[in-house]
Amino acid sequence: MMVIVFSICFFTLFFGVMMFGNHMSHTLETIVNKRADEHLLQIEQQLKKN
């Protein structure tokens, strides 16, 4: 019985950590993509001026 409870707790914790990591990765990727788009837009505007 103790092994079953330990296994359930372990996999629940593992799943929670994986979901949190996935969420943080997605958030970080969104921020990086937004900054990259802004940088590309700035380069494009500079090229149009010349």
Secondary structure, 3 states (H helix, E strand, C coil): CHHHHHHHHHHHHHHHHHHHHHHHHHHHHHHHHHHHHHHHHHHHHHHHHC
